Amino acid sequence: MKYNMKGTSYMQIYSGKLVIDLATIVESDEEKVMKNNAHEALSSELMQELRVILGAAGYLAGSVGATLEKVDNVSLSDHSIIKSFVEQSKKDVYQVYNKANRSTFRIE
């Protein structure tokens, strides 16, 4: 913490970017349909949830968004890795929400 000339303290702000590489699996269809399906779960509600989780950890998240592009030359192992991660995450998601959504209730 730094101090000004009068001896009172003030805080510093750090600003930067959080980088997350995303991948998802969509069934083959027309290019536009596949692109829509790839972005389907990236709703404004999800973006708000990400802001809340980051806020609970002490960060202000400005704009949050995502752009996904089709990947050529995908291997079977890529598909397996994504599918496995998604399945495990669905099992673990409640632990994340319990940490981020702590609430204190006063019952009178």
TORZAVEX-185464 format. One record per residue: x, y, z of N, C-alpha, C, O, CB in turn; residue in three letters. Coordinates in steps of 0.1 Angstrom, whole numbers, padded with zeros to 4 digits, always signed. Glycine has a CB too. Layout:
BEGIN
XYZXYZXYZXYZXYZAla
...
***
This chain:
BEGIN
+0008-0012+0000+0000+0000+0000+0009+0012+0000+0019+0012+0007-0010+0000+0012Met
+0005+0023-0007+0013+0035-0008+0006+0046+0001-0006+0045+0004+0014+0040-0022Lys
+0014+0056+0004+0009+0067+0013+0011+0080+0006+0021+0082-0001+0015+0067+0027Tyr
+0001+0089+0007+0003+0102+0002+0011+0111+0011+0015+0106+0022-0010+0108-0002Asn
+0013+0123+0008+0021+0133+0016+0015+0135+0030+0023+0138+0039+0022+0146+0009Met
+0002+0133+0032-0004+0136+0045-0004+0123+0054-0009+0124+0065-0018+0140+0043Lys
+0002+0112+0049+0002+0100+0057-0009+0091+0056-0009+0080+0062+0004+0104+0071Gly
-0020+0095+0048-0031+0085+0046-0028+0076+0035-0022+0080+0025-0044+0093+0044Thr
-0033+0064+0036-0030+0054+0026-0041+0055+0014-0052+0059+0016-0030+0040+0032Ser
-0036+0050+0003-0045+0048-0008-0041+0035-0016-0030+0031-0014-0045+0060-0018Tyr
-0050+0030-0024-0048+0017-0030-0045+0019-0045-0048+0030-0051-0060+0008-0029Met
-0039+0010-0051-0036+0010-0065-0045+0000-0072-0050-0009-0067-0021+0006-0068Gln
-0047+0003-0085-0056-0006-0093-0047-0012-0104-0039-0005-0110-0068+0002-0100Ile
-0049-0025-0106-0043-0032-0117-0053-0036-0127-0064-0040-0124-0035-0045-0112Tyr
-0050-0034-0140-0060-0036-0150-0053-0045-0161-0041-0044-0164-0065-0023-0157Ser
-0061-0054-0167-0056-0063-0177-0066-0072-0183-0078-0068-0183-0045-0072-0171Gly
-0063-0083-0188-0072-0092-0195-0071-0106-0190-0060-0111-0186-0070-0091-0210Lys
-0083-0112-0189-0083-0127-0186-0085-0134-0199-0095-0130-0207-0095-0130-0176Leu
-0077-0143-0202-0077-0150-0215-0082-0164-0213-0076-0171-0205-0064-0149-0223Val
-0092-0168-0219-0097-0182-0218-0099-0187-0232-0106-0182-0241-0111-0182-0210Ile
-0092-0198-0235-0094-0205-0248-0106-0215-0247-0106-0223-0238-0081-0213-0253Asp
-0116-0213-0255-0128-0221-0255-0128-0231-0266-0123-0229-0277-0140-0213-0255Leu
-0134-0243-0264-0137-0252-0274-0150-0260-0271-0153-0262-0259-0125-0263-0276Ala
-0158-0263-0281-0170-0270-0279-0172-0279-0291-0166-0278-0301-0182-0261-0277Thr
-0181-0289-0289-0184-0298-0300-0199-0295-0305-0208-0294-0297-0183-0313-0295Ile
-0200-0294-0318-0214-0293-0324-0215-0303-0335-0205-0307-0342-0216-0278-0329Val
-0227-0307-0338-0230-0317-0348-0228-0310-0362-0231-0298-0363-0244-0323-0347Glu
-0224-0317-0372-0222-0311-0385-0236-0307-0391-0246-0315-0390-0215-0322-0394Ser
-0236-0296-0397-0248-0290-0403-0243-0279-0412-0231-0278-0416-0258-0285-0392Asp
-0252-0270-0416-0248-0258-0424-0238-0250-0415-0240-0250-0403-0260-0250-0429Glu
-0229-0243-0422-0220-0234-0414-0226-0225-0404-0222-0224-0393-0211-0227-0424Glu
-0237-0218-0409-0244-0208-0400-0250-0215-0388-0250-0210-0377-0254-0200-0408Lys
-0256-0227-0390-0263-0234-0380-0253-0239-0370-0255-0238-0357-0271-0246-0386Val
-0241-0244-0374-0231-0249-0365-0225-0237-0357-0223-0239-0345-0219-0255-0373Met
-0223-0226-0363-0218-0214-0356-0228-0209-0345-0224-0206-0334-0215-0202-0366Lys
-0241-0209-0349-0251-0206-0339-0251-0216-0327-0252-0212-0316-0265-0205-0345Asn
-0250-0229-0330-0250-0239-0320-0238-0238-0311-0239-0241-0299-0251-0253-0326Asn
-0227-0234-0317-0214-0233-0309-0216-0222-0299-0210-0223-0288-0203-0230-0319Ala
-0223-0211-0303-0224-0199-0294-0236-0200-0285-0238-0191-0277-0224-0187-0302His
-0245-0210-0287-0258-0211-0280-0257-0209-0265-0265-0202-0259-0264-0224-0283Glu
-0248-0216-0258-0247-0215-0244-0240-0203-0239-0240-0200-0227-0239-0228-0239Ala
-0234-0195-0247-0227-0183-0243-0237-0171-0242-0236-0161-0250-0215-0179-0253Leu
-0246-0173-0234-0257-0163-0232-0253-0151-0223-0243-0152-0217-0270-0170-0227Ser
-0261-0141-0223-0259-0130-0215-0260-0134-0200-0253-0128-0191-0269-0118-0217Ser
-0268-0144-0197-0269-0149-0183-0256-0155-0179-0251-0153-0168-0280-0159-0182Glu
-0249-0163-0188-0237-0169-0185-0226-0159-0183-0218-0160-0174-0232-0179-0196Leu
-0226-0149-0191-0216-0138-0190-0218-0131-0177-0208-0127-0170-0217-0128-0202Met
-0230-0129-0173-0233-0122-0160-0228-0131-0148-0222-0126-0138-0248-0119-0158Gln
-0230-0144-0149-0225-0154-0139-0210-0153-0138-0204-0154-0127-0229-0168-0143Glu
-0203-0152-0150-0188-0151-0150-0184-0138-0142-0174-0138-0135-0183-0151-0164Leu
-0191-0127-0145-0188-0115-0138-0190-0116-0123-0182-0111-0115-0197-0103-0143Arg
-0201-0123-0119-0203-0125-0105-0192-0133-0098-0188-0130-0087-0217-0132-0103Val
-0188-0144-0105-0178-0153-0099-0165-0145-0098-0158-0146-0088-0176-0165-0108Ile
-0161-0137-0108-0149-0129-0108-0150-0118-0097-0141-0116-0090-0146-0123-0121Leu
-0162-0113-0096-0164-0102-0085-0162-0108-0072-0157-0102-0063-0178-0096-0087Gly
-0167-0120-0069-0166-0127-0056-0151-0130-0053-0148-0131-0042-0174-0140-0056Ala
-0143-0131-0064-0129-0133-0062-0121-0120-0061-0109-0120-0059-0123-0142-0073Ala
-0128-0109-0062-0122-0096-0061-0118-0088-0074-0110-0079-0074-0109-0097-0053Gly
-0125-0092-0085-0122-0086-0097-0134-0080-0104-0145-0086-0103-0116-0096-0107Tyr
-0133-0068-0110-0143-0062-0118-0141-0067-0132-0131-0064-0138-0143-0046-0116Leu
-0151-0073-0138-0150-0078-0152-0158-0068-0160-0170-0066-0158-0155-0092-0154Ala
-0151-0062-0170-0157-0052-0179-0165-0060-0189-0174-0068-0186-0147-0043-0186Gly
-0162-0058-0202-0169-0065-0212-0165-0080-0212-0153-0083-0211-0167-0058-0226Ser
-0175-0088-0214-0172-0103-0215-0179-0108-0227-0191-0105-0229-0177-0110-0202Val
-0172-0115-0236-0178-0120-0248-0170-0131-0253-0159-0134-0248-0180-0109-0258Gly
-0174-0137-0264-0167-0148-0270-0170-0149-0285-0181-0146-0289-0170-0162-0263Ala
-0160-0154-0292-0161-0156-0306-0155-0170-0309-0143-0172-0306-0155-0145-0315Thr
-0163-0179-0315-0158-0192-0318-0157-0194-0333-0166-0190-0340-0167-0203-0311Leu
-0147-0200-0338-0145-0203-0352-0143-0218-0353-0137-0225-0345-0133-0195-0358Glu
-0148-0223-0365-0147-0238-0367-0132-0241-0369-0124-0234-0376-0155-0241-0380Lys
-0128-0253-0363-0114-0258-0364-0114-0269-0374-0122-0278-0374-0109-0263-0350Val
-0105-0268-0383-0103-0278-0393-0093-0288-0388-0085-0285-0379-0097-0272-0407Asp
-0093-0300-0393-0083-0311-0389-0084-0315-0374-0074-0315-0367-0069-0307-0393Asn
-0096-0318-0370-0098-0322-0356-0095-0337-0354-0100-0344-0363-0113-0318-0351Val
-0088-0340-0344-0086-0354-0342-0096-0360-0332-0103-0353-0325-0071-0356-0336Ser
-0096-0374-0332-0105-0381-0322-0101-0378-0308-0110-0377-0299-0104-0396-0325Leu
-0089-0376-0305-0085-0373-0291-0090-0359-0287-0093-0357-0275-0069-0373-0290Ser
-0090-0349-0296-0095-0336-0293-0110-0337-0289-0114-0331-0279-0094-0326-0305Asp
-0118-0345-0297-0132-0347-0294-0133-0354-0280-0142-0350-0272-0138-0356-0305His
-0125-0364-0277-0126-0371-0264-0122-0362-0252-0128-0363-0242-0116-0383-0265Ser
-0112-0354-0254-0108-0345-0243-0119-0335-0240-0122-0333-0228-0095-0337-0248Ile
-0125-0329-0250-0136-0319-0248-0147-0326-0241-0153-0321-0231-0140-0313-0261Ile
-0152-0337-0246-0163-0345-0241-0161-0349-0226-0169-0347-0218-0166-0357-0249Lys
-0149-0354-0223-0145-0358-0210-0145-0346-0200-0150-0347-0189-0131-0364-0210Ser
-0139-0334-0205-0139-0323-0196-0153-0317-0193-0156-0314-0182-0131-0312-0203Phe
-0162-0317-0203-0175-0312-0201-0183-0321-0191-0190-0316-0183-0183-0312-0215Val
-0181-0334-0193-0188-0344-0184-0183-0342-0170-0192-0342-0160-0186-0358-0188Glu
-0170-0340-0167-0165-0339-0154-0169-0325-0148-0173-0324-0136-0150-0339-0154Gln
-0170-0315-0156-0174-0302-0152-0188-0301-0148-0192-0294-0138-0172-0291-0163Ser
-0197-0309-0154-0211-0310-0150-0212-0316-0137-0222-0313-0129-0219-0318-0161Lys
-0203-0325-0133-0203-0331-0120-0198-0321-0109-0203-0321-0098-0195-0343-0119Lys
-0188-0312-0113-0182-0303-0104-0188-0289-0102-0184-0282-0094-0168-0302-0108Asp
-0198-0286-0111-0202-0272-0112-0209-0267-0099-0208-0255-0096-0213-0271-0123Val
-0215-0276-0091-0221-0272-0079-0211-0267-0068-0214-0258-0060-0229-0283-0073Tyr
-0199-0272-0068-0188-0267-0059-0185-0253-0063-0182-0245-0054-0176-0276-0060Gln
-0184-0250-0076-0181-0236-0080-0192-0227-0076-0189-0216-0071-0179-0236-0095Val
-0204-0230-0078-0215-0221-0075-0216-0219-0060-0219-0208-0055-0228-0227-0080Tyr
-0213-0230-0052-0213-0228-0037-0203-0218-0033-0206-0211-0023-0211-0242-0031Asn
-0191-0218-0039-0181-0208-0035-0185-0194-0040-0183-0184-0032-0168-0212-0042Lys
-0191-0192-0051-0193-0179-0057-0206-0173-0052-0207-0161-0052-0194-0180-0072Ala
-0215-0181-0048-0228-0175-0044-0231-0177-0029-0243-0179-0025-0239-0182-0051Asn
-0221-0174-0021-0223-0175-0006-0233-0164-0002-0231-0152-0006-0210-0173+0001Arg
-0242-0167+0005-0252-0157+0010-0254-0159+0025-0254-0171+0030-0265-0158+0003Ser
-0255-0148+0032-0258-0149+0046-0272-0145+0049-0276-0134+0044-0248-0141+0055Thr
-0280-0153+0055-0294-0149+0058-0296-0148+0073-0291-0156+0081-0303-0160+0052Phe
-0303-0138+0077-0306-0136+0091-0321-0139+0093-0330-0133+0087-0303-0121+0095Arg
-0324-0149+0101-0337-0153+0104-0341-0148+0118-0335-0150+0128-0339-0169+0103Ile
-0352-0140+0118-0357-0135+0131-0370-0140+0135-0375-0137+0145-0358-0119+0130Glu
***
